[in-house]
């Protein structure tokens, strides 16, 4: 609720006290016509009263973002309803359209995407609550989020096709999404290419989504985490997130999946040392691919070296010791072993409660990342701040001020402009 009041009002506190019994939150708007627009905020009695009320905020303008995350039925557009019903009915056309909506940078698309995600999450939560009402022990997880990374040319696409076909044979439905930081530079979609997974892409119970063609890695990963929710709502209970082993993409992917799998070539020694320690450290499973023909012995040596190396690294979870498995996508050797190991991982993590905790921590992590992203966008869009930046940029360039001091000044002045009591 927004209260428009004048600083001349002598019964402000009385009015607010009465209103507080009926409304939870207030924005008190100064509508003084005199030159001193802050005169309202100098009313000591009012400020004292407001400071004692947790739900009162004073401002000289109506806040531009007073909407809440809860969307009423009447506010949901017909288009969003169509997407929701289409996804519930496992219609791949609507799923693809919804993911495009999530990936869009347009403001109206973002709003519709959040409406859709809210509808899906509310429905999912209701189902979960109903299940928990009757059963108080841990259930078998209903969805499996698996991240897969590895250097270019290691054979991820071939593995995903073989592995995906095996998953389908186990009466599951599989979706494949990609996080590809290089695509934002080349403008193309490199991973999860349907032409490289021709057999899997033709299956009714499989959905393959090429990587987004633009956007910073953080944004692409955030969009992918929302795309996972859409895929799960469409009935794809196994979601594989593929990423190339470059930069920070693995760390980002590890923050949106339940299990992180690293695929490596059949090599040892120097090549193993070349892999970043951080990537191996976050892995729950290491797969040595191409363990066939003349490379079989090299694969065996590589598996032994990775097994030894993992002993000296701190595991991600206290409940799971990372495994190393040799496979051949060409002959299907080891594919079943990979699936059984993944199922064992989920069983242990679920029964220990670690799976639920991990997903909860991820949601909180992405909330804070989103807060940072939104604040940065607002900062850049604000006209007052843009003028400030020009002033402080000159001071930094002229050596009159350090970049740290300039940054603090800009943020402080922006926050003072937005200050609420």
Buried (B, 14 or more C-beta within 10 A) or exposed (E): EEBEBEBEEEEBBEEBEEEBEEEEBBBBBBEBEEEEEEBBBEBEEBBEBBEEBEEBBBBBEEEEEEEEEEBEEEEBEEEBBBBBEBBBEBBBEBBBBBBBBBBBEEEEBEBBBBBBBBBBEEEBEEEEEEEEEEEEEBEEBEBBBBBBBBBEEBBBBBBBBBBBBBBBEEEBBBBBBBBBBBBBEEEEBBBBBBEBBEEBBEBEBBBBBBBBBEBEBBBBBBBBBBBBBBBBBBBBBBBBBBBBBBEEBBBBBBBBBBBBBBBBBBBBEEBBEEBEEEBBBBBBBBBBBBBBEEBBEBBBBBBBBBBEBBEEBEBBBEBBEBBBBBBBBBEEBBBBBBBEBBBEBBBBBBBBEBBEEBBEEBEEEBEEBEEEBEBEEBBEEBEEBEEBBEEBBEBBEEEEBEEEEBBEBBBEBBEEEBEEE
